[in-house]
Amino acid sequence: MRKIIDKLLVIITISVAMIFVISSFFINLVVPKDIDSENGLVFGNKKAKVTLVVFEDFKCKYCKEYFNELFPVIKTEYVDTKKIKYVIIPIAFINGSKLLSNAAIAIYELKKDKFFEFLKIISEKKTKNITKQELIEIVATLDGINLEIFEDILDQKVFNNYLEENLVYAQKVMPKFEVPSMYINGHMVDFENIINNLEEQLNYREFK
């Protein structure tokens, strides 16, 4: 009898643990995350009712695919038209990506309207690792950026702490760590359904 009770207790304990895990997973999907979008790189309409937050590593091949294939539509249809607030939270976990991320954030700070032009050049590069000198040469082709300050930012690794803080934050936010990860008004969305989700949120917010 005692053995049966012990077995039942084990089964109950495992069942409760499984229910907790499953419940936590679905809560992560259903309950919107309170994402600090002001701490990212902000574009579009800061006062928009719909906010799209993207966690990405600029060296990640999937992030580059997103930027090349899907982002042009998002930029043209939703960011440039000021329909949404678009936020990038840059993280750097791939080997060598901190240099590239420092460069991208430096451009955002020095000449924001050249940021996506810079990312486009980077995303089309076939080389695995881009050197500091190559980054300087790329930026030299962009108008209005102080190369001396840009180079100093790279040398001083100015944004390394910011990137590390973002990585810790991303790992807390995501139920499963992966990039690019996208959230519309705090709800995680699939890469394939992002346009439909944006339209749904925009229509919903319009009549709310």
Phi, psi and omega in degrees: 000318180298320180295321179296317179298317179298318179295319178297320179297320179296315180298316180297317181298315179295319181297316179298317180297319179294319178299319180297315181296313181296317180298317180298320180297313182289328175298319178300326181280321189271315183281126181295143176278142176271083186273132179282083184287341180290343181272001180258192176266116193255134179225169178078218184261109183297338182258010182296152179282343180245126179240127174253118179251131179238121172270124180208153172252121187296346178265350183292131183293329178288326176293322178293321177298316177301314183296320183282324189262317188253322185301321179307323178291314180299316181297311183293315187275332189235324182277306181297330180275000177065024178285331183227164168263123183249124186233128173255127171253100184284136174231160183220094179243347179277142181305123178090358185278345180295323178298312180296319180293320176300319180296313182297315181293325177300318179294320177302318182283325185271324183204081189305323184287358176256000186299309183288331175296319178296314180299324179297316179297316181295317185292338180269352179290135180270341182290146183288316182238128177259127183280167177301316181297321178296321178296318179297319179295321177296313183293331178297338179276350180264132183287144168083014180251127179287108184294328180295314178293318180302312180297321179296322178298318178295316181295320183276352182051049189305322188259012181300315180296319178301316180294320179293320178295320178296323180295315178299317180296316180299319180295331177283322184288315188280135173293329175219124186288120174197152177229147357285143173243136188235139180228127174253116184049042176088351180264128178291135182234151177284147177307315186290333186255011189297320180295314178299318179295322177297315180297317179299315181293319179296317178294320180295314182292330181296325184257003182283000000 
